[in-house]
């Protein structure tokens, strides 16, 4: 994958999971919810063909849970479209 594409994905993921203003924080400064969102962002950034998740939203509030579920559907659609293009 081109480095440009990797950088774009990495740059957009904090926005996707609501961590935009915490980009410069050290891991020890993150709450449990922020750590969970970081884990989800790492999984989303790869645009995986298969994503196995065991209670990924357990530590998140209801609003963020719905937002990330919507984002997962959006990413799945983008990946599916990308695979069809190849």
Biopython code that builds the backbone (N, CA, C, O; Angstrom):
import numpy as np
from Bio.PDB.StructureBuilder import StructureBuilder

atoms = [
    (1, "UNK", "N", (0.853, -1.170, 0.000)),
    (1, "UNK", "CA", (0.000, 0.000, 0.000)),
    (1, "UNK", "C", (0.904, 1.240, 0.000)),
    (1, "UNK", "O", (1.886, 1.284, 0.741)),
    (2, "UNK", "N", (0.590, 2.223, -0.805)),
    (2, "UNK", "CA", (1.413, 3.436, -0.850)),
    (2, "UNK", "C", (1.447, 4.155, 0.507)),
    (2, "UNK", "O", (0.457, 4.178, 1.238)),
    (3, "UNK", "N", (2.587, 4.728, 0.817)),
    (3, "UNK", "CA", (2.757, 5.422, 2.099)),
    (3, "UNK", "C", (1.759, 6.566, 2.258)),
    (3, "UNK", "O", (1.292, 6.833, 3.365)),
    (4, "UNK", "N", (1.434, 7.236, 1.166)),
    (4, "UNK", "CA", (0.462, 8.334, 1.190)),
    (4, "UNK", "C", (-0.897, 7.853, 1.694)),
    (4, "UNK", "O", (-1.542, 8.534, 2.492)),
    (5, "UNK", "N", (-1.328, 6.689, 1.233)),
    (5, "UNK", "CA", (-2.617, 6.129, 1.646)),
    (5, "UNK", "C", (-2.584, 5.761, 3.127)),
    (5, "UNK", "O", (-3.545, 6.005, 3.857)),
    (6, "UNK", "N", (-1.493, 5.184, 3.556)),
    (6, "UNK", "CA", (-1.349, 4.817, 4.972)),
    (6, "UNK", "C", (-1.436, 6.063, 5.849)),
    (6, "UNK", "O", (-2.133, 6.059, 6.864)),
    (7, "UNK", "N", (-0.739, 7.121, 5.467)),
    (7, "UNK", "CA", (-0.768, 8.371, 6.242)),
    (7, "UNK", "C", (-2.170, 8.973, 6.289)),
    (7, "UNK", "O", (-2.598, 9.465, 7.333)),
    (8, "UNK", "N", (-2.880, 8.936, 5.177)),
    (8, "UNK", "CA", (-4.249, 9.462, 5.147)),
    (8, "UNK", "C", (-5.155, 8.696, 6.100)),
    (8, "UNK", "O", (-5.939, 9.300, 6.832)),
    (9, "UNK", "N", (-5.052, 7.387, 6.096)),
    (9, "UNK", "CA", (-5.883, 6.564, 6.980)),
    (9, "UNK", "C", (-5.552, 6.817, 8.446)),
    (9, "UNK", "O", (-6.445, 6.950, 9.283)),
    (10, "UNK", "N", (-4.266, 6.882, 8.741)),
    (10, "UNK", "CA", (-3.848, 7.129, 10.127)),
    (10, "UNK", "C", (-4.321, 8.512, 10.581)),
    (10, "UNK", "O", (-4.753, 8.672, 11.723)),
    (11, "UNK", "N", (-4.244, 9.493, 9.711)),
    (11, "UNK", "CA", (-4.660, 10.845, 10.059)),
    (11, "UNK", "C", (-6.167, 10.966, 10.259)),
    (11, "UNK", "O", (-6.611, 11.779, 11.070)),
    (12, "UNK", "N", (-6.959, 10.182, 9.544)),
    (12, "UNK", "CA", (-8.412, 10.305, 9.655)),
    (12, "UNK", "C", (-8.997, 9.517, 10.828)),
    (12, "UNK", "O", (-10.090, 9.848, 11.287)),
    (13, "UNK", "N", (-8.324, 8.507, 11.320)),
    (13, "UNK", "CA", (-8.907, 7.637, 12.344)),
    (13, "UNK", "C", (-9.205, 8.329, 13.678)),
    (13, "UNK", "O", (-10.238, 8.020, 14.272)),
    (14, "UNK", "N", (-8.374, 9.241, 14.185)),
    (14, "UNK", "CA", (-8.768, 9.924, 15.425)),
    (14, "UNK", "C", (-10.083, 10.686, 15.279)),
    (14, "UNK", "O", (-10.863, 10.771, 16.228)),
    (15, "UNK", "N", (-10.326, 11.237, 14.094)),
    (15, "UNK", "CA", (-11.587, 11.933, 13.846)),
    (15, "UNK", "C", (-12.754, 10.953, 13.865)),
    (15, "UNK", "O", (-13.824, 11.261, 14.390)),
    (16, "UNK", "N", (-12.545, 9.789, 13.296)),
    (16, "UNK", "CA", (-13.592, 8.768, 13.214)),
    (16, "UNK", "C", (-14.054, 8.337, 14.603)),
    (16, "UNK", "O", (-15.250, 8.159, 14.835)),
    (17, "UNK", "N", (-13.118, 8.170, 15.517)),
    (17, "UNK", "CA", (-13.460, 7.663, 16.848)),
    (17, "UNK", "C", (-13.554, 8.751, 17.911)),
    (17, "UNK", "O", (-13.651, 8.446, 19.100)),
    (18, "UNK", "N", (-13.526, 10.007, 17.501)),
    (18, "UNK", "CA", (-13.717, 11.102, 18.443)),
    (18, "UNK", "C", (-12.518, 11.431, 19.303)),
    (18, "UNK", "O", (-12.683, 11.879, 20.437)),
    (19, "UNK", "N", (-11.324, 11.222, 18.799)),
    (19, "UNK", "CA", (-10.113, 11.516, 19.570)),
    (19, "UNK", "C", (-9.268, 12.619, 18.937)),
    (19, "UNK", "O", (-8.068, 12.706, 19.199)),
    (20, "UNK", "N", (-9.870, 13.443, 18.126)),
    (20, "UNK", "CA", (-9.133, 14.483, 17.399)),
    (20, "UNK", "C", (-8.309, 15.371, 18.328)),
    (20, "UNK", "O", (-7.125, 15.597, 18.077)),
    (21, "UNK", "N", (-8.916, 15.867, 19.383)),
    (21, "UNK", "CA", (-8.184, 16.801, 20.249)),
    (21, "UNK", "C", (-7.224, 16.101, 21.209)),
    (21, "UNK", "O", (-6.532, 16.764, 21.982)),
    (22, "UNK", "N", (-7.176, 14.765, 21.168)),
    (22, "UNK", "CA", (-6.277, 14.017, 22.055)),
    (22, "UNK", "C", (-5.123, 13.370, 21.302)),
    (22, "UNK", "O", (-4.459, 12.481, 21.835)),
    (23, "UNK", "N", (-4.880, 13.796, 20.088)),
    (23, "UNK", "CA", (-3.829, 13.200, 19.251)),
    (23, "UNK", "C", (-2.455, 13.227, 19.916)),
    (23, "UNK", "O", (-1.669, 12.297, 19.739)),
    (24, "UNK", "N", (-2.159, 14.265, 20.668)),
    (24, "UNK", "CA", (-0.818, 14.419, 21.239)),
    (24, "UNK", "C", (-0.697, 13.848, 22.650)),
    (24, "UNK", "O", (0.366, 13.942, 23.263)),
    (25, "UNK", "N", (-1.764, 13.265, 23.165)),
    (25, "UNK", "CA", (-1.716, 12.703, 24.509)),
    (25, "UNK", "C", (-0.884, 11.421, 24.526)),
    (25, "UNK", "O", (-0.845, 10.674, 23.548)),
    (26, "UNK", "N", (-0.229, 11.186, 25.644)),
    (26, "UNK", "CA", (0.478, 9.934, 25.849)),
    (26, "UNK", "C", (-0.534, 8.871, 26.280)),
    (26, "UNK", "O", (-1.576, 9.207, 26.844)),
    (27, "UNK", "N", (-0.242, 7.598, 26.022)),
    (27, "UNK", "CA", (-1.191, 6.536, 26.388)),
    (27, "UNK", "C", (-1.610, 6.563, 27.856)),
    (27, "UNK", "O", (-2.765, 6.273, 28.167)),
    (28, "UNK", "N", (-0.701, 6.902, 28.757)),
    (28, "UNK", "CA", (-1.047, 6.913, 30.181)),
    (28, "UNK", "C", (-2.034, 8.034, 30.525)),
    (28, "UNK", "O", (-2.622, 8.030, 31.607)),
    (29, "UNK", "N", (-2.215, 8.989, 29.615)),
    (29, "UNK", "CA", (-3.159, 10.084, 29.829)),
    (29, "UNK", "C", (-4.561, 9.755, 29.317)),
    (29, "UNK", "O", (-5.485, 10.548, 29.495)),
    (30, "UNK", "N", (-4.722, 8.612, 28.693)),
    (30, "UNK", "CA", (-6.010, 8.225, 28.132)),
    (30, "UNK", "C", (-6.883, 7.509, 29.165)),
    (30, "UNK", "O", (-6.384, 6.744, 29.990)),
    (31, "UNK", "N", (-8.174, 7.764, 29.108)),
    (31, "UNK", "CA", (-9.127, 7.043, 29.940)),
    (31, "UNK", "C", (-9.348, 5.655, 29.333)),
    (31, "UNK", "O", (-8.857, 5.367, 28.241)),
    (32, "UNK", "N", (-10.075, 4.813, 30.029)),
    (32, "UNK", "CA", (-10.391, 3.473, 29.531)),
    (32, "UNK", "C", (-11.153, 3.576, 28.212)),
    (32, "UNK", "O", (-10.887, 2.819, 27.279)),
    (33, "UNK", "N", (-12.087, 4.497, 28.136)),
    (33, "UNK", "CA", (-12.861, 4.701, 26.915)),
    (33, "UNK", "C", (-11.963, 5.144, 25.759)),
    (33, "UNK", "O", (-12.142, 4.693, 24.627)),
    (34, "UNK", "N", (-11.013, 6.011, 26.033)),
    (34, "UNK", "CA", (-10.110, 6.489, 24.986)),
    (34, "UNK", "C", (-9.219, 5.351, 24.472)),
    (34, "UNK", "O", (-8.951, 5.256, 23.274)),
    (35, "UNK", "N", (-8.775, 4.512, 25.368)),
    (35, "UNK", "CA", (-7.964, 3.360, 24.960)),
    (35, "UNK", "C", (-8.789, 2.442, 24.064)),
    (35, "UNK", "O", (-8.296, 1.956, 23.046)),
    (36, "UNK", "N", (-10.035, 2.207, 24.438)),
    (36, "UNK", "CA", (-10.918, 1.364, 23.636)),
    (36, "UNK", "C", (-11.122, 1.969, 22.242)),
    (36, "UNK", "O", (-11.112, 1.253, 21.241)),
    (37, "UNK", "N", (-11.301, 3.258, 22.188)),
    (37, "UNK", "CA", (-11.474, 3.926, 20.894)),
    (37, "UNK", "C", (-10.204, 3.843, 20.049)),
    (37, "UNK", "O", (-10.275, 3.715, 18.827)),
    (38, "UNK", "N", (-9.052, 3.914, 20.699)),
    (38, "UNK", "CA", (-7.785, 3.780, 19.980)),
    (38, "UNK", "C", (-7.655, 2.391, 19.373)),
    (38, "UNK", "O", (-7.212, 2.243, 18.234)),
    (39, "UNK", "N", (-8.038, 1.380, 20.130)),
    (39, "UNK", "CA", (-7.992, 0.002, 19.626)),
    (39, "UNK", "C", (-8.912, -0.146, 18.411)),
    (39, "UNK", "O", (-8.538, -0.765, 17.414)),
    (40, "UNK", "N", (-10.096, 0.417, 18.501)),
    (40, "UNK", "CA", (-11.049, 0.353, 17.390)),
    (40, "UNK", "C", (-10.493, 1.103, 16.178)),
    (40, "UNK", "O", (-10.621, 0.629, 15.049)),
    (41, "UNK", "N", (-9.883, 2.257, 16.396)),
    (41, "UNK", "CA", (-9.302, 3.030, 15.295)),
    (41, "UNK", "C", (-8.198, 2.241, 14.595)),
    (41, "UNK", "O", (-8.101, 2.260, 13.368)),
    (42, "UNK", "N", (-7.382, 1.561, 15.360)),
    (42, "UNK", "CA", (-6.318, 0.747, 14.770)),
    (42, "UNK", "C", (-6.900, -0.352, 13.891)),
    (42, "UNK", "O", (-6.367, -0.652, 12.823)),
    (43, "UNK", "N", (-7.988, -0.945, 14.342)),
    (43, "UNK", "CA", (-8.625, -1.995, 13.544)),
    (43, "UNK", "C", (-9.250, -1.410, 12.279)),
    (43, "UNK", "O", (-9.132, -1.997, 11.203)),
    (44, "UNK", "N", (-9.913, -0.260, 12.398)),
    (44, "UNK", "CA", (-10.550, 0.383, 11.250)),
    (44, "UNK", "C", (-9.518, 0.835, 10.213)),
    (44, "UNK", "O", (-9.787, 0.770, 9.013)),
    (45, "UNK", "N", (-8.359, 1.287, 10.650)),
    (45, "UNK", "CA", (-7.359, 1.869, 9.751)),
    (45, "UNK", "C", (-6.863, 0.892, 8.700)),
    (45, "UNK", "O", (-6.408, 1.314, 7.638)),
    (46, "UNK", "N", (-6.940, -0.377, 8.967)),
    (46, "UNK", "CA", (-6.459, -1.373, 8.012)),
    (46, "UNK", "C", (-7.500, -1.715, 6.957)),
    (46, "UNK", "O", (-7.202, -2.433, 6.002)),
    (47, "UNK", "N", (-8.729, -1.203, 7.123)),
    (47, "UNK", "CA", (-9.831, -1.548, 6.230)),
    (47, "UNK", "C", (-9.862, -3.064, 6.024)),
    (47, "UNK", "O", (-9.738, -3.542, 4.897)),
    (48, "UNK", "N", (-10.025, -3.806, 7.101)),
    (48, "UNK", "CA", (-9.909, -5.267, 7.007)),
    (48, "UNK", "C", (-11.057, -5.906, 6.233)),
    (48, "UNK", "O", (-12.171, -5.384, 6.184)),
    (49, "UNK", "N", (-10.751, -7.037, 5.640)),
    (49, "UNK", "CA", (-11.777, -7.812, 4.950)),
    (49, "UNK", "C", (-12.661, -8.510, 5.972)),
    (49, "UNK", "O", (-13.856, -8.702, 5.748)),
    (50, "UNK", "N", (-12.060, -8.886, 7.095)),
    (50, "UNK", "CA", (-12.777, -9.552, 8.178)),
    (50, "UNK", "C", (-12.352, -8.897, 9.487)),
    (50, "UNK", "O", (-11.161, -8.706, 9.733)),
    (51, "UNK", "N", (-13.314, -8.560, 10.314)),
    (51, "UNK", "CA", (-13.020, -7.921, 11.592)),
    (51, "UNK", "C", (-13.800, -8.651, 12.682)),
    (51, "UNK", "O", (-15.027, -8.578, 12.729)),
    (52, "UNK", "N", (-13.089, -9.349, 13.549)),
    (52, "UNK", "CA", (-13.714, -10.057, 14.654)),
    (52, "UNK", "C", (-13.635, -9.171, 15.891)),
    (52, "UNK", "O", (-12.556, -8.731, 16.290)),
    (53, "UNK", "N", (-14.796, -8.916, 16.491)),
    (53, "UNK", "CA", (-14.838, -8.001, 17.619)),
    (53, "UNK", "C", (-15.586, -8.653, 18.781)),
    (53, "UNK", "O", (-16.697, -9.155, 18.610)),
    (54, "UNK", "N", (-14.977, -8.641, 19.946)),
    (54, "UNK", "CA", (-15.594, -9.188, 21.144)),
    (54, "UNK", "C", (-15.907, -8.027, 22.082)),
    (54, "UNK", "O", (-15.013, -7.517, 22.757)),
    (55, "UNK", "N", (-17.156, -7.611, 22.128)),
    (55, "UNK", "CA", (-17.622, -6.487, 22.936)),
    (55, "UNK", "C", (-16.778, -5.228, 22.730)),
    (55, "UNK", "O", (-16.246, -4.677, 23.694)),
    (56, "UNK", "N", (-16.652, -4.769, 21.482)),
    (56, "UNK", "CA", (-15.788, -3.617, 21.221)),
    (56, "UNK", "C", (-16.307, -2.306, 21.791)),
    (56, "UNK", "O", (-15.534, -1.366, 21.974)),
    (57, "UNK", "N", (-17.592, -2.231, 22.071)),
    (57, "UNK", "CA", (-18.170, -0.983, 22.541)),
    (57, "UNK", "C", (-18.502, -1.024, 24.027)),
    (57, "UNK", "O", (-19.206, -0.142, 24.518)),
    (58, "UNK", "N", (-18.024, -2.008, 24.741)),
    (58, "UNK", "CA", (-18.370, -2.205, 26.140)),
    (58, "UNK", "C", (-18.045, -1.042, 27.054)),
    (58, "UNK", "O", (-18.777, -0.796, 28.012)),
    (59, "UNK", "N", (-16.967, -0.317, 26.785)),
    (59, "UNK", "CA", (-16.531, 0.779, 27.656)),
    (59, "UNK", "C", (-16.985, 2.152, 27.166)),
    (59, "UNK", "O", (-16.578, 3.175, 27.717)),
    (60, "UNK", "N", (-17.829, 2.177, 26.131)),
    (60, "UNK", "CA", (-18.193, 3.446, 25.511)),
    (60, "UNK", "C", (-19.601, 3.878, 25.882)),
    (60, "UNK", "O", (-20.462, 3.047, 26.171)),
    (61, "UNK", "N", (-19.828, 5.190, 25.871)),
    (61, "UNK", "CA", (-21.171, 5.690, 26.137)),
    (61, "UNK", "C", (-22.057, 5.423, 24.912)),
    (61, "UNK", "O", (-21.559, 5.140, 23.822)),
    (62, "UNK", "N", (-23.355, 5.516, 25.109)),
    (62, "UNK", "CA", (-24.327, 5.138, 24.094)),
    (62, "UNK", "C", (-24.172, 5.929, 22.798)),
    (62, "UNK", "O", (-24.230, 5.345, 21.716)),
    (63, "UNK", "N", (-23.980, 7.231, 22.884)),
    (63, "UNK", "CA", (-23.844, 8.060, 21.683)),
    (63, "UNK", "C", (-22.647, 7.664, 20.845)),
    (63, "UNK", "O", (-22.748, 7.539, 19.624)),
    (64, "UNK", "N", (-21.507, 7.464, 21.502)),
    (64, "UNK", "CA", (-20.295, 7.079, 20.787)),
    (64, "UNK", "C", (-20.432, 5.669, 20.220)),
    (64, "UNK", "O", (-19.929, 5.379, 19.135)),
    (65, "UNK", "N", (-21.105, 4.808, 20.947)),
    (65, "UNK", "CA", (-21.344, 3.440, 20.483)),
    (65, "UNK", "C", (-22.075, 3.462, 19.130)),
    (65, "UNK", "O", (-21.662, 2.784, 18.189)),
    (66, "UNK", "N", (-23.150, 4.236, 19.042)),
    (66, "UNK", "CA", (-23.907, 4.314, 17.795)),
    (66, "UNK", "C", (-23.070, 4.934, 16.681)),
    (66, "UNK", "O", (-23.127, 4.492, 15.533)),
    (67, "UNK", "N", (-22.299, 5.953, 17.022)),
    (67, "UNK", "CA", (-21.460, 6.614, 16.022)),
    (67, "UNK", "C", (-20.432, 5.646, 15.442)),
    (67, "UNK", "O", (-20.225, 5.616, 14.229)),
    (68, "UNK", "N", (-19.787, 4.855, 16.303)),
    (68, "UNK", "CA", (-18.782, 3.915, 15.831)),
    (68, "UNK", "C", (-19.412, 2.761, 15.053)),
    (68, "UNK", "O", (-18.811, 2.254, 14.106)),
    (69, "UNK", "N", (-20.602, 2.347, 15.440)),
    (69, "UNK", "CA", (-21.301, 1.315, 14.670)),
    (69, "UNK", "C", (-21.594, 1.826, 13.264)),
    (69, "UNK", "O", (-21.413, 1.101, 12.286)),
    (70, "UNK", "N", (-22.048, 3.076, 13.163)),
    (70, "UNK", "CA", (-22.303, 3.674, 11.847)),
    (70, "UNK", "C", (-21.015, 3.758, 11.030)),
    (70, "UNK", "O", (-21.010, 3.498, 9.827)),
    (71, "UNK", "N", (-19.935, 4.120, 11.697)),
    (71, "UNK", "CA", (-18.647, 4.238, 11.014)),
    (71, "UNK", "C", (-18.180, 2.877, 10.519)),
    (71, "UNK", "O", (-17.613, 2.773, 9.431)),
    (72, "UNK", "N", (-18.411, 1.849, 11.297)),
    (72, "UNK", "CA", (-18.029, 0.499, 10.888)),
    (72, "UNK", "C", (-18.775, 0.095, 9.619)),
    (72, "UNK", "O", (-18.184, -0.493, 8.714)),
    (73, "UNK", "N", (-20.054, 0.401, 9.547)),
    (73, "UNK", "CA", (-20.844, 0.102, 8.344)),
    (73, "UNK", "C", (-20.297, 0.889, 7.157)),
    (73, "UNK", "O", (-20.184, 0.350, 6.056)),
    (74, "UNK", "N", (-19.957, 2.156, 7.371)),
    (74, "UNK", "CA", (-19.411, 2.996, 6.306)),
    (74, "UNK", "C", (-18.080, 2.430, 5.795)),
    (74, "UNK", "O", (-17.866, 2.334, 4.587)),
    (75, "UNK", "N", (-17.210, 2.067, 6.700)),
    (75, "UNK", "CA", (-15.907, 1.522, 6.317)),
    (75, "UNK", "C", (-16.089, 0.202, 5.582)),
    (75, "UNK", "O", (-15.402, -0.067, 4.597)),
    (76, "UNK", "N", (-17.010, -0.617, 6.060)),
    (76, "UNK", "CA", (-17.278, -1.894, 5.395)),
    (76, "UNK", "C", (-17.714, -1.658, 3.951)),
    (76, "UNK", "O", (-17.282, -2.373, 3.046)),
    (77, "UNK", "N", (-18.555, -0.673, 3.737)),
    (77, "UNK", "CA", (-19.025, -0.341, 2.390)),
    (77, "UNK", "C", (-17.863, 0.129, 1.520)),
    (77, "UNK", "O", (-17.747, -0.276, 0.363)),
    (78, "UNK", "N", (-17.008, 0.977, 2.074)),
    (78, "UNK", "CA", (-15.852, 1.479, 1.314)),
    (78, "UNK", "C", (-14.926, 0.332, 0.922)),
    (78, "UNK", "O", (-14.446, 0.270, -0.210)),
    (79, "UNK", "N", (-14.682, -0.570, 1.862)),
    (79, "UNK", "CA", (-13.801, -1.707, 1.587)),
    (79, "UNK", "C", (-14.416, -2.600, 0.524)),
    (79, "UNK", "O", (-13.723, -3.051, -0.388)),
    (80, "UNK", "N", (-15.703, -2.857, 0.634)),
    (80, "UNK", "CA", (-16.391, -3.686, -0.353)),
    (80, "UNK", "C", (-16.292, -3.054, -1.734)),
    (80, "UNK", "O", (-16.031, -3.752, -2.714)),
    (81, "UNK", "N", (-16.495, -1.753, -1.825)),
    (81, "UNK", "CA", (-16.379, -1.050, -3.102)),
    (81, "UNK", "C", (-14.958, -1.122, -3.645)),
    (81, "UNK", "O", (-14.756, -1.270, -4.851)),
    (82, "UNK", "N", (-13.972, -1.016, -2.755)),
    (82, "UNK", "CA", (-12.584, -1.070, -3.152)),
    (82, "UNK", "C", (-12.244, -2.462, -3.704)),
    (82, "UNK", "O", (-11.546, -2.583, -4.711)),
    (83, "UNK", "N", (-12.738, -3.493, -3.046)),
    (83, "UNK", "CA", (-12.468, -4.861, -3.491)),
    (83, "UNK", "C", (-13.101, -5.101, -4.854)),
    (83, "UNK", "O", (-12.491, -5.732, -5.717)),
    (84, "UNK", "N", (-14.311, -4.608, -5.057)),
    (84, "UNK", "CA", (-14.988, -4.763, -6.352)),
    (84, "UNK", "C", (-14.212, -4.050, -7.441)),
    (84, "UNK", "O", (-14.159, -4.523, -8.576)),
    (85, "UNK", "N", (-13.611, -2.918, -7.112)),
    (85, "UNK", "CA", (-12.840, -2.149, -8.094)),
    (85, "UNK", "C", (-11.628, -2.923, -8.567)),
    (85, "UNK", "O", (-11.281, -2.875, -9.747)),
    (86, "UNK", "N", (-10.972, -3.644, -7.648)),
    (86, "UNK", "CA", (-9.781, -4.407, -8.020)),
    (86, "UNK", "C", (-10.179, -5.500, -8.969)),
    (86, "UNK", "O", (-9.329, -6.271, -9.414)),
]
sb = StructureBuilder()
sb.init_structure("model")
sb.init_model(0)
sb.init_chain("A")
sb.init_seg("    ")
for serial, (resi, resn, name, xyz) in enumerate(atoms, 1):
    if name == "N":
        sb.init_residue(resn, " ", resi, " ")
    sb.init_atom(name, np.array(xyz, "f"), 0.0, 1.0, " ", f" {name:<3s}", serial, name[0])
structure = sb.get_structure()
